[in-house]
Amino acid sequence: MSFLRTGLYIGLLASVPLRAVDFQRDVRPVLAAHCFKCHGPDEKTRKAKLRLDIRPELDLFDEILSRIDHSDFDELMPPPAAKKPLSVAQKKMLRAWVKAGAIYTEHWAFIPPKRPVVPKVKQANWPRNNLDYFTLRQLESEDRAPSPKADRYRLIRRLSLDLIGIPPSPEEVRKFVNNQQP
């Protein structure tokens, strides 16, 4: 009976669609661990003209895939002497990535940020800056309203607890409450 359950479970897992292969999350770490030493940015250690740390030409992918399963040890990549063979799962993932078009994505740090469109809100007089529009949009989508403006006594307590983790001294409260600057 347990064999039947195990078989059913494995069958269900096989039918679950896998997430798309992402270059930065899935492919780059494998290439870095197994390929960049010989096919990476360092000219001193590079042993071939092929660079895998930058976007290779699409016609090279068939060659790359043929080399990860090559029967000739002289053609096999990574070479057996490197003692870093690719696992079956890594090979499968690389094939899936190439089959999907070998989409190369930049590392998030090199993608310039884009300014989002400031949303429209019902209470247009409440926001004081662009961030407030996003906060208010979320509140309005949940049929909630912003909290009323805190008086200066509550504000200094909140700020002190949030920023330094302890309540303000009576002297700090007095100075803050009596200061009329915004």
KANORVEN-V135771 format. One record per residue. N is the residue number from 1. RES is the residue in one letter. BURIAL is 1 if it has 24 or more other C-alpha atoms within 12 Angstrom, else 0. Layout:
N RES BURIAL
N RES BURIAL
//
This chain:
1 M 0
2 S 0
3 F 0
4 L 0
5 R 0
6 T 0
7 G 0
8 L 0
9 Y 0
10 I 0
11 G 0
12 L 0
13 L 0
14 A 0
15 S 0
16 V 0
17 P 0
18 L 0
19 R 0
20 A 0
21 V 1
22 D 1
23 F 1
24 Q 0
25 R 0
26 D 1
27 V 1
28 R 1
29 P 0
30 V 1
31 L 1
32 A 1
33 A 1
34 H 1
35 C 1
36 F 1
37 K 1
38 C 1
39 H 1
40 G 1
41 P 0
42 D 0
43 E 0
44 K 0
45 T 0
46 R 0
47 K 0
48 A 0
49 K 0
50 L 0
51 R 1
52 L 1
53 D 1
54 I 0
55 R 0
56 P 0
57 E 0
58 L 0
59 D 0
60 L 0
61 F 1
62 D 0
63 E 0
64 I 1
65 L 1
66 S 0
67 R 1
68 I 1
69 D 1
70 H 0
71 S 0
72 D 0
73 F 0
74 D 0
75 E 0
76 L 1
77 M 1
78 P 1
79 P 1
80 P 0
81 A 0
82 A 0
83 K 0
84 K 0
85 P 1
86 L 1
87 S 0
88 V 0
89 A 0
90 Q 1
91 K 1
92 K 0
93 M 1
94 L 1
95 R 1
96 A 1
97 W 1
98 V 1
99 K 0
100 A 0
101 G 0
102 A 1
103 I 1
104 Y 1
105 T 0
106 E 0
107 H 0
108 W 0
109 A 0
110 F 0
111 I 0
112 P 0
113 P 0
114 K 0
115 R 0
116 P 0
117 V 0
118 V 0
119 P 0
120 K 0
121 V 0
122 K 0
123 Q 0
124 A 0
125 N 0
126 W 0
127 P 0
128 R 0
129 N 0
130 N 0
131 L 0
132 D 0
133 Y 1
134 F 0
135 T 1
136 L 1
137 R 1
138 Q 0
139 L 0
140 E 0
141 S 0
142 E 0
143 D 0
144 R 0
145 A 0
146 P 0
147 S 0
148 P 0
149 K 0
150 A 0
151 D 0
152 R 0
153 Y 1
154 R 0
155 L 0
156 I 1
157 R 1
158 R 0
159 L 0
160 S 0
161 L 0
162 D 0
163 L 0
164 I 0
165 G 0
166 I 0
167 P 0
168 P 1
169 S 0
170 P 0
171 E 0
172 E 0
173 V 0
174 R 0
175 K 0
176 F 0
177 V 0
178 N 0
179 N 0
180 Q 0
181 Q 0
182 P 0
//
